[in-house]
Amino acid sequence: MVMPFNADEVFEMAEQIERNGAKFYRAAAKKFPEVRKMLSDLAAMEDEHEKTFAAMRAELSGTELEPLVFDPDGQAQMYLRVMADEHVFNIKADPLEQLAGQETPGDILKIAIGLEKDSIAFYVGLKEAVSRKAGKDKVEAIIKEEIGHIATLSQKLDTLK
Amino acid sequence: MSISFNAIEVFEIAERIERNSVKFYRRAAEALSDNDLCRILLSLAEFEREHEETFANMRKQISHKEWDLITFDPENEMSLYLRTIADSHIFDPKKDPAEHLKEETAEDILKFAIKSEKDSIIFYLGLKNFVPARAGKDKVDEIIKEEMEHIAELNLRTSALKYLKRISI
């Protein structure tokens, strides 16, 4: 039996993902002037996402996620567990640790796309795990923005080729 | 290079992703000796085969007139997203998915399958934007949910394998 996450844990993970994302973008922005503006803008958007998740957590703190949804077999919970499992996707790890120091701007953008993909995969589960009342729409809006980030990163990557 | 996708292309990629998954699960089932795990992989292959059929039917249902209406994407954002996800999908469309099965352990196969299911989910999220409600936007949601269930199932099997490995030491 999988132990259910509580709201605190799951939103804390989402906040951590956003903090890591912002940290990564800021460190990369310092290093690469040719993509500085874009990466700084992305960092600022991740800051906003972190605030949104923190606000949602504050509202739900202490509540079990499970009663917020109809998830009788715990599938959404189990999906979130897999996404949070450091042996599979490692979304909680500091992405700066992935950098060897020899990366090109193109490499950085590819790593960023991978991080955004993993964030989206986690938020899809989060969206399933929270009710409309608990802010499903806000999670949906953040997913859309992360989709936009991938488009932005991809467009920039094309110009560097 | 044109970056915009039309809806037909998007559905064709989805069908290809599902075909690759079917092939991968069937070959993996042939390669493994654990009967219980084989049964699960074959059942996942069957799900993916049905998903491919669903996407193909949806593609056929939408008239050409509708394609332009539903692919309203003035900034090309969704096309860029879908192209990026398709290009980075763990199943390289130019390669046989069974190539990933060379000398892999059951755990490696399950981990690979989880990554592939995740890539499919994030592709279908974008695909949803190309589907009018009449043609079954909710069917895409159902497929996404089923892929999430597959990840949960694959993870359960991974935990079981790890447990068995631990107690056999």
Interface residues (C-beta under 8 A of the other chain):
Chain A: Q75 A76 M78 Y79 R81 V82 M83 D85 V88 F89 I113 G114 K117 I120 A121 V124 G125 E128 I143 I147 G148 I150 A151 L153 S154 Q155 D158
Chain B: I3 E75 N76 E77 M78 L80 Y81 R83 T84 I85 S88 K111 I114 K115 K118 D119 I121 I122 L125 G126 I144 K145 M148 E149 I151 A152 L154 N155 L156
